[in-house]
């Protein structure tokens, strides 16, 4: 119709080729007229537009796909004209705003400040802008939006439209706020930590240090701002370690900790343990953060423990008794002293892992293992004498639990060679049996003797049980109390260790009608003093066993020589000055003679007035070391003074002197260490002192010995715990007093 009307026709149509395939053509058909205005022919211009049609279909499909994506976006999306600011498109989240709306209405739709949005308009600012965050209220909740723009250019490169969209960042804002609060709490925690926390940058410059670290290294925040290099915190000799650590961190290798000497701003050095880790971001090294722990006190404690272990090892090796340690789980030896090495002929390291079966016969082993079972089961020490036929010897075996961290992990064995004593005992026993056989008078009193024996055994058990300290080897080595009970019937022992074990000890022996009694005060107290007391007890027993008729001063001479040799004392500067002070007497109860010798410790005798009619009747030795120190209307206190020489190395190498005095009935003899008189207390917090101690002894002479002990004990406790804020209120030394009434 269009062509018939003489007009030009334009259009597209689908055509078909000879091979049957179809294609699209665009055609323009123009009619040609003659002079009579009649159509005589047609001119047709055709173009194959198949490819263009396919591209257009693909673009339509892509536009439909993109439109679907934009419509499904959960945040508002707009296309705005840069000419009239009208909205040309908005997705579902953008609301019902369409072409008729202005972009200013977007703010009203999502609940943000329209004026603020207008100020940041990229069209007005030639797209020189930065994304902004807006706060909006929606359904009673606060929502945060971040605004973004993107220009759309035409074919000439001019901006004709722009894309504007808003992303809900409420969740991100909340997370950021929580992270800020968490970071604030973390920094507060770091500030309060009792260790140094620090950070340095990639140039080793300090960027942060908590308050504890600033005080520890004596720096301020201003010092950090001015600039502090990590090397300034480290001793110059240790800075090579810092360099190596940094190389390790740059290789992204883990670093656990290092110990090194640090340096504060005043030049004070101290040992510290430093924990560090690298700060990495996207594979780049940004610096180091770490913690510094001051371990100087720990190192000092470790050094003191090492010194104490060395001292204990030296003392244990000096003891002539054989000592070994055995595991409760495996029954194997864990170690021993040098005396046991010589006995077993196996070195200390080689003994570890062996079992007693490699040293003892089957019969001896049964006795040893039986003692072990009792100790492990009851947690108390066990003592018995064993006959080692394989060595032709008798041993006094003491077994005690080996306790570590409150648990019994094994047993400690102490073996003392008592072969000679046992032979003497057996010889005496045979003589006694012969005498008892020959005397019919004793046979007639057999029942009475048995009864008395049972009573003595029972009393002995009660006394022994009362003085046995659980798991304490020292208590097992103290003399048994029945010797005093039988021959010095009225007596008391006041023993108050400062710690669990004591450096004070007493020792006793009997030789015919002679009773030998000693009270000693070892150097120090606690574990070192206790081991020194073991040496004293062991050597005294050995000296008297080898020669039973020695005088008191000769016993002290030999004891002093053994202590000097065992501790390798030479008297040189820096040499070990350990030793002991001691007071000893030998009392012959048949002729009532008392012989005294002392090393720094005196002996007191209190004699009632009714025994003397004057000074001559005291029968005192004519020497300045024996004098009456105190007297009243009822009694006199006689002081036997000691030699001012310790049992140990001393510049005075002279021997000890002995003093003899005739004893009388009801005389009271006192041996003691200096712990009682050196105790601080009372109203002024001063020492008790000897003068007050002598007056106290004089004041209790009308009391039985057990009451005297109670009064001495209660007086000591009251003196030590006297009320007052300047009083020490703790025991300063071991206390040991023995009183005997003749």
Secondary structure as GFF3:
##gff-version 3
##sequence-region A 1 742
A	DSSP	beta_strand	9	16	.	.	.	ID=ss1
A	DSSP	beta_strand	22	33	.	.	.	ID=ss2
A	DSSP	beta_strand	39	48	.	.	.	ID=ss3
A	DSSP	alpha_helix	50	72	.	.	.	ID=ss4
A	DSSP	beta_strand	77	81	.	.	.	ID=ss5
A	DSSP	beta_strand	87	90	.	.	.	ID=ss6
A	DSSP	three_ten_helix	92	94	.	.	.	ID=ss7
A	DSSP	alpha_helix	105	110	.	.	.	ID=ss8
A	DSSP	alpha_helix	114	119	.	.	.	ID=ss9
A	DSSP	beta_strand	132	138	.	.	.	ID=ss10
A	DSSP	beta_strand	141	153	.	.	.	ID=ss11
A	DSSP	beta_strand	159	168	.	.	.	ID=ss12
A	DSSP	alpha_helix	170	192	.	.	.	ID=ss13
A	DSSP	beta_strand	196	201	.	.	.	ID=ss14
A	DSSP	beta_strand	206	209	.	.	.	ID=ss15
A	DSSP	alpha_helix	211	217	.	.	.	ID=ss16
A	DSSP	alpha_helix	221	226	.	.	.	ID=ss17
A	DSSP	three_ten_helix	230	233	.	.	.	ID=ss18
A	DSSP	three_ten_helix	236	238	.	.	.	ID=ss19
A	DSSP	alpha_helix	239	250	.	.	.	ID=ss20
A	DSSP	beta_strand	258	263	.	.	.	ID=ss21
A	DSSP	beta_strand	269	281	.	.	.	ID=ss22
A	DSSP	beta_strand	284	294	.	.	.	ID=ss23
A	DSSP	alpha_helix	296	318	.	.	.	ID=ss24
A	DSSP	beta_strand	322	327	.	.	.	ID=ss25
A	DSSP	beta_strand	333	336	.	.	.	ID=ss26
A	DSSP	alpha_helix	338	344	.	.	.	ID=ss27
A	DSSP	alpha_helix	348	351	.	.	.	ID=ss28
A	DSSP	three_ten_helix	356	358	.	.	.	ID=ss29
A	DSSP	alpha_helix	362	378	.	.	.	ID=ss30
A	DSSP	beta_strand	382	388	.	.	.	ID=ss31
A	DSSP	beta_strand	393	404	.	.	.	ID=ss32
A	DSSP	beta_strand	407	417	.	.	.	ID=ss33
A	DSSP	alpha_helix	419	438	.	.	.	ID=ss34
A	DSSP	alpha_helix	440	444	.	.	.	ID=ss35
A	DSSP	alpha_helix	446	467	.	.	.	ID=ss36
A	DSSP	alpha_helix	473	477	.	.	.	ID=ss37
A	DSSP	alpha_helix	482	487	.	.	.	ID=ss38
A	DSSP	beta_strand	490	496	.	.	.	ID=ss39
A	DSSP	beta_strand	504	511	.	.	.	ID=ss40
A	DSSP	beta_strand	514	522	.	.	.	ID=ss41
A	DSSP	alpha_helix	526	546	.	.	.	ID=ss42
A	DSSP	alpha_helix	552	566	.	.	.	ID=ss43
A	DSSP	beta_strand	580	588	.	.	.	ID=ss44
A	DSSP	beta_strand	593	599	.	.	.	ID=ss45
A	DSSP	beta_strand	603	608	.	.	.	ID=ss46
A	DSSP	three_ten_helix	609	611	.	.	.	ID=ss47
A	DSSP	three_ten_helix	616	618	.	.	.	ID=ss48
A	DSSP	beta_strand	626	631	.	.	.	ID=ss49
A	DSSP	beta_strand	635	640	.	.	.	ID=ss50
A	DSSP	beta_strand	659	662	.	.	.	ID=ss51
A	DSSP	beta_strand	668	672	.	.	.	ID=ss52
A	DSSP	beta_strand	680	681	.	.	.	ID=ss53
A	DSSP	beta_strand	686	687	.	.	.	ID=ss54
A	DSSP	alpha_helix	690	699	.	.	.	ID=ss55
A	DSSP	alpha_helix	705	720	.	.	.	ID=ss56
A	DSSP	beta_strand	735	741	.	.	.	ID=ss57
###
